[in-house]
Amino acid sequence: MERMNTPTATSKPLNVSEIRKDFPIFTRHDGRPLYFLDSAASSQKPLSVLQAMDDYYSTTHANVHRGVYQLAEHATELYEGARFKIGRFVGAPNPSREILFTKNATESINLLSTSLTRGPLHRGDVVVLTEMEHHANLVPWLIAKEQFGIEIRYIRIDDNGYLILDEIDKILEDAKVLSVTLTSNVLGTLNPVAKLARLAHKNGAIVIGDGAQYVPHIATDVNELGLDFLAFTGHKMLGPTGIGVLWGKADLLEDLPPFLGGGDMITDVRLDGFTPNELPWKFEAGTPPIAEAIGLGAAVDYLENLGMDRVREHEVALLSYAFEKLESNFGKDITIHGPRNISDRSGVISFDFNNIHPHDISQILDQSGVCVRAGHHCAKPLMRHLGIAATARASFHIYNESADVDALIDALAKAQAFFG
């Protein structure tokens, strides 16, 4: 089993008390505590992100790329500057051309599935997925299967939440695409993506990574991971909603047909056809999410200032503390899904508790100000594999600390007592 992302614990720990001061939501004055443990669904936003967007709207708003007056040129500089910054954050070799702005990671993967089936993919071509995929990296390919006749193969998972790679060469044989989550939003499993990418490339496939749960928490380099495309989203990495990112190798993006048609994605339009624009604007039809891109750029600044190695170390420390507390307090009454090795997982803990429905758990915990997600987490095939309909899920980010875990333990004890 390939191990990865094991922190060395040589960095200065995060000062969570100071970090929380940067997040306005933790200074609410409604008298209720807030223990926010649902960052895997959407993270909270620091003041610097909110201010960057407000400053843009207050001082610089104009449409980008089109105006030649000073305000429009400044807006374009901010927007394109955010693109470059975000590309650098994930190791893009050519950020100015290879970073596409979308609505979210879901749209990024839909862009790829649609453009690939309009271009190089043909009926009968094989796309390989895993059994743990979020619906965002499953349904677009199921649509392509239904509409264009592609074949889908799946890498299965074992009882510990790891991918079963015994027959990976057979699964990848003649495949055109491998599209895989970097880390499961349910199991927390950190997949051996670099190894999978090497094998996929050996078999002639392109490799797509769903980094929605990975990029916000772990230092990311698309070259080290061996990816051809990477999708991620702003709202899970301290940025605003309404903006996602697709990184792709420039030569591959050049060969793909456009996803959406309209303004700004063309250099010429005639009554009998059109000529698409250069990268990256070829894939950005209409007025883009300007303020959101600027906000995401500010979020990248915030994370880089902390240091992604420190972010990962903090997450691992919290995971270790949470595992020990949950299991020592509740023993056989709690089942935690996914790998037991903390180094092999991200900061999500999905669990079954005392035969209590996850929605009931979430509602009881909310009475103590503890926010956890309950449901199938947009991963219904994985839930069926686990033999359950739903789980409760706690997830961490930089503003969480041991006090949040302690509050979770206390609230679960109350739920246990309530349901007897």
C-alpha positions in Angstrom: 0.0 0.0 0.0 1.4 3.4 -1.0 1.5 5.7 2.0 1.4 9.5 1.6 1.0 12.8 3.2 2.4 11.7 6.6 3.4 15.0 8.3 6.8 15.3 10.0 5.4 17.5 12.8 8.4 19.8 12.5 6.4 23.0 11.9 5.1 25.4 14.5 1.5 24.3 15.4 -1.4 26.5 14.2 -2.6 29.0 16.8 -6.3 28.2 16.5 -7.4 30.9 19.0 -5.9 33.6 16.8 -7.2 31.9 13.6 -10.7 31.9 14.9 -10.5 35.7 15.4 -10.2 36.0 11.6 -13.6 34.3 11.0 -16.6 36.5 11.8 -19.0 33.6 12.2 -17.3 32.6 15.5 -18.1 36.0 17.0 -21.8 35.6 16.7 -23.8 37.2 19.6 -26.8 35.0 19.7 -25.7 33.3 23.0 -25.2 29.9 21.4 -21.8 28.1 21.1 -20.7 27.1 17.7 -18.7 23.9 17.1 -18.6 23.8 13.4 -17.7 20.3 12.2 -19.0 20.3 8.7 -16.2 21.9 6.6 -16.2 18.9 4.2 -19.6 20.3 3.0 -18.5 23.9 3.1 -15.9 25.8 5.0 -16.2 29.1 6.9 -14.7 32.3 5.4 -12.0 34.5 6.9 -12.5 38.3 7.0 -9.8 38.8 4.4 -11.9 36.8 1.8 -15.0 38.8 2.6 -13.1 42.1 2.4 -11.4 41.3 -0.9 -14.8 40.7 -2.5 -16.3 43.8 -0.9 -13.4 45.9 -1.9 -13.8 44.7 -5.5 -17.5 45.6 -5.6 -17.0 48.9 -3.7 -14.0 50.2 -5.7 -13.2 48.3 -8.8 -16.3 46.6 -10.3 -16.4 46.4 -14.1 -16.6 43.6 -16.5 -13.3 41.9 -17.4 -11.5 41.5 -20.7 -13.8 43.8 -22.6 -13.4 47.4 -21.4 -10.4 49.6 -22.3 -11.0 52.1 -19.5 -9.0 52.1 -16.3 -11.6 50.5 -14.1 -12.2 47.6 -16.4 -8.4 47.1 -16.8 -7.9 47.0 -13.1 -10.8 44.5 -12.6 -9.1 42.3 -15.3 -5.8 42.5 -13.5 -7.4 41.4 -10.3 -9.3 38.5 -11.9 -6.3 37.2 -13.9 -4.0 37.7 -10.9 -6.3 35.4 -8.9 -6.1 32.9 -11.7 -2.3 32.9 -11.6 -2.2 32.7 -7.8 -4.6 29.7 -7.7 -2.7 27.9 -10.4 0.6 28.4 -8.5 -1.1 27.0 -5.4 -1.6 23.6 -7.1 1.7 23.6 -9.0 0.3 24.4 -12.5 3.2 24.7 -14.9 1.4 27.5 -16.8 -1.3 29.0 -14.6 -2.3 31.8 -17.0 -3.4 29.3 -19.6 -4.2 26.1 -17.6 -6.6 27.3 -14.9 -10.3 27.5 -15.9 -12.9 29.0 -13.6 -16.2 27.2 -13.3 -19.1 27.2 -10.8 -17.8 24.4 -8.7 -15.9 21.1 -8.9 -19.1 19.4 -10.1 -19.2 21.7 -13.1 -15.5 21.2 -13.7 -16.0 17.5 -14.1 -19.1 18.0 -16.2 -17.0 20.2 -18.5 -14.5 17.4 -18.9 -17.1 14.6 -19.5 -19.0 16.7 -22.0 -16.0 18.0 -23.9 -14.3 14.6 -24.0 -17.4 12.9 -25.4 -17.7 15.7 -28.0 -14.1 15.1 -28.8 -11.7 12.2 -28.3 -14.0 9.7 -26.6 -16.2 7.4 -28.7 -18.8 4.7 -28.2 -17.3 1.8 -26.4 -14.3 3.7 -24.9 -13.6 2.9 -21.3 -13.7 5.3 -18.4 -12.4 3.9 -15.0 -13.9 5.2 -11.8 -13.8 4.0 -8.2 -16.6 2.7 -5.9 -16.1 5.6 -3.5 -16.7 8.5 -5.9 -18.8 11.5 -5.0 -21.8 11.8 -7.4 -20.0 14.8 -9.0 -17.5 12.3 -10.4 -20.0 9.6 -11.1 -23.2 11.0 -12.6 -21.5 13.0 -15.4 -19.9 9.7 -16.6 -23.2 7.9 -16.2 -24.8 10.5 -18.5 -22.0 10.0 -21.0 -22.6 6.3 -20.8 -26.3 6.8 -21.5 -25.9 9.4 -24.2 -22.7 8.4 -25.9 -22.2 4.7 -25.1 -19.0 4.8 -23.2 -18.1 1.9 -20.9 -17.5 2.4 -17.2 -15.3 0.1 -15.0 -14.9 0.5 -11.3 -12.1 0.0 -8.9 -13.6 -1.7 -5.8 -12.8 -1.0 -2.2 -12.0 -3.4 0.6 -13.5 -3.6 4.1 -11.0 -1.1 5.5 -11.8 1.6 2.9 -8.8 1.1 0.6 -8.9 0.6 -3.2 -8.4 -3.0 -4.3 -5.6 -2.9 -6.8 -4.9 -6.6 -7.3 -6.4 -6.5 -10.8 -5.7 -2.8 -11.6 -3.8 -3.6 -14.9 -6.8 -5.5 -16.2 -9.2 -2.8 -15.1 -7.1 -0.1 -16.9 -6.5 -2.2 -20.0 -7.4 -0.1 -23.1 -9.0 2.6 -20.8 -9.1 6.1 -22.2 -9.8 7.9 -18.9 -9.2 7.3 -15.2 -11.2 9.7 -13.0 -10.6 9.3 -9.3 -11.1 11.2 -6.1 -7.9 12.1 -4.3 -9.6 11.6 -1.0 -13.1 10.2 -0.1 -15.5 12.6 1.4 -17.0 9.7 3.4 -14.2 7.3 4.3 -11.4 9.9 4.4 -9.2 7.5 2.4 -6.2 9.2 0.8 -5.9 7.3 -2.5 -2.5 6.4 -4.0 -3.2 8.7 -7.0 0.4 9.0 -8.1 0.7 5.2 -8.4 -2.6 5.0 -10.2 -1.6 7.8 -12.6 1.6 6.0 -13.5 -0.3 2.8 -14.3 -3.0 4.7 -16.2 -0.5 6.6 -18.3 1.3 3.3 -19.0 -2.0 2.0 -20.4 -2.6 5.2 -22.5 -5.3 6.8 -20.3 -5.6 10.4 -19.2 -6.0 11.0 -15.5 -8.5 13.2 -13.8 -8.4 14.0 -10.1 -11.3 15.1 -8.0 -9.5 17.3 -5.5 -12.5 18.9 -3.8 -11.7 17.3 -0.4 -7.9 17.3 -0.9 -6.7 20.7 -2.1 -8.1 22.6 0.9 -6.1 20.5 3.4 -3.0 19.1 1.8 -0.2 20.7 -0.2 -1.0 19.9 -3.8 1.3 19.6 -6.8 -0.4 18.3 -10.0 3.0 17.2 -11.3 3.9 15.1 -8.3 0.4 13.5 -8.4 0.8 12.8 -12.1 -2.5 14.3 -13.1 -3.7 15.5 -16.5 -6.7 17.4 -15.0 -7.6 18.5 -11.5 -11.0 19.7 -10.3 -11.6 21.5 -7.0 -13.9 24.1 -5.5 -13.6 27.4 -3.7 -16.2 27.1 -1.0 -14.4 24.1 0.7 -11.1 26.0 0.9 -12.2 29.1 2.8 -13.3 30.8 -0.4 -16.7 31.9 -1.6 -19.5 29.8 -3.1 -20.1 29.9 -6.8 -16.6 29.3 -8.0 -14.8 26.1 -9.0 -11.5 25.4 -10.7 -10.4 23.0 -13.4 -6.7 22.7 -14.0 -5.7 20.9 -17.2 -2.5 20.4 -19.3 -2.5 23.1 -21.9 -2.0 20.7 -24.8 -5.0 18.6 -23.7 -7.2 21.6 -23.2 -6.3 22.9 -26.7 -7.6 19.7 -28.2 -10.9 19.7 -26.4 -14.0 21.5 -27.9 -15.6 24.2 -25.9 -18.1 23.4 -23.1 -20.4 26.4 -23.2 -21.0 28.9 -26.0 -21.5 32.6 -25.8 -19.5 35.8 -25.2 -15.8 35.8 -24.4 -15.1 32.2 -25.5 -14.8 33.3 -29.1 -12.4 35.3 -31.3 -14.9 35.4 -34.2 -18.5 34.6 -34.9 -20.1 34.3 -38.3 -23.6 33.2 -39.3 -22.1 29.9 -40.4 -19.8 29.2 -37.5 -17.3 30.5 -34.9 -13.7 30.5 -33.9 -13.0 29.7 -30.2 -10.8 31.9 -28.1 -7.4 31.1 -26.7 -6.9 29.3 -23.4 -8.2 29.7 -20.8 -11.1 31.9 -22.1 -12.1 29.2 -24.6 -13.9 27.5 -21.7 -15.2 30.6 -19.9 -18.4 31.7 -21.7 -20.1 34.9 -20.5 -19.3 37.1 -17.6 -17.2 35.0 -15.2 -17.4 34.9 -11.4 -15.1 37.9 -11.0 -15.6 38.7 -7.3 -15.6 35.0 -6.4 -12.3 34.5 -8.2 -10.8 37.4 -6.3 -12.2 36.0 -3.1 -10.7 32.6 -3.8 -7.4 34.2 -4.5 -7.6 35.8 -1.0 -8.4 32.4 0.5 -5.2 31.0 -1.2 -3.3 33.8 0.3 -4.6 33.0 3.8 -3.8 29.2 3.4 -0.3 29.9 2.0 0.4 32.3 4.9 -0.4 29.5 7.4 1.5 26.9 5.3 -0.2 23.8 4.0 2.2 21.5 5.8 1.0 23.0 9.1 -2.6 22.7 8.0 -2.1 19.0 7.4 -0.2 18.5 10.7 -3.0 20.2 12.5 -5.6 18.0 10.8 -3.7 14.8 11.7 -3.4 15.8 15.3 -7.1 16.5 15.5 -7.9 13.2 13.9 -5.8 11.3 16.3 -7.4 13.1 19.3 -10.9 12.5 17.9 -10.3 8.8 17.2 -9.0 8.2 20.7 -11.8 10.1 22.4 -14.6 8.6 20.3 -13.4 5.0 20.8 -12.5 5.3 24.5 -15.8 6.9 25.3 -18.2 4.8 23.2 -16.4 1.6 22.3 -18.6 -0.8 20.4 -21.4 1.7 20.3 -19.6 3.7 17.5 -18.4 2.4 14.1 -16.0 4.7 12.3 -15.8 4.0 8.5 -12.5 4.1 6.6 -8.8 3.4 7.2 -7.6 3.0 10.8 -4.2 4.5 9.9 -4.6 8.3 10.5 -1.8 9.0 7.9 -4.0 7.4 5.2 -7.0 9.6 5.7 -8.2 13.2 5.5 -10.0 15.1 8.2 -13.4 13.5 8.0 -14.9 11.0 10.4 -18.1 9.2 9.2 -19.7 7.1 11.8 -22.7 5.0 12.9 -23.6 5.5 16.5 -25.6 3.3 18.9 -28.2 2.4 16.2 -29.4 6.0 16.2 -30.4 7.4 12.8 -27.8 10.0 11.6 -30.4 12.6 11.2 -31.5 12.2 14.8 -27.9 12.4 15.9 -27.4 15.6 13.9 -30.5 17.3 15.4 -29.6 16.3 19.0 -26.0 17.5 18.5 -27.3 20.8 17.1 -29.0 21.5 20.5 -25.4 21.7 21.9 -24.2 23.9 19.0 -22.3 21.0 17.3 -22.7 21.0 13.6 -22.2 17.6 11.8 -23.5 16.4 8.5 -26.0 13.5 8.2 -26.9 11.7 5.1 -25.5 9.8 2.2 -23.0 12.6 1.4 -23.7 12.4 -2.3 -22.1 8.9 -2.4 -25.0 6.5 -2.6 -23.1 3.6 -4.3 -20.6 3.7 -1.5 -23.3 3.7 1.1 -24.7 0.6 -0.6 -21.3 -1.0 -0.4 -21.2 -0.3 3.3 -24.6 -1.7 3.8 -26.1 1.5 5.2 -28.3 4.3 4.1 -26.5 7.2 5.8 -23.8 8.2 8.3 -23.1 11.1 10.6 -20.0 12.9 9.5 -17.7 15.3 11.5 -15.0 17.1 9.5 -12.2 19.5 10.5 -10.5 22.5 9.2 -8.0 25.1 10.5 -10.4 26.7 13.0 -11.2 23.5 14.8 -9.4 22.4 18.0 -9.7 19.8 20.7 -12.6 21.7 22.3 -14.7 21.0 19.2 -14.0 17.3 19.7 -14.8 17.5 23.4 -18.1 19.2 22.5 -18.8 16.4 20.0 -18.2 13.7 22.7 -20.4 15.5 25.2 -23.2 15.9 22.7 -23.0 12.3 21.6 -23.2 11.2 25.2 -26.4 13.3 25.5 -27.8 11.6 22.4 -26.9 8.2 23.8 -28.8 9.0 27.0 -31.8 10.5 25.2 -32.3 7.4 23.1 -31.5 5.1 25.9 
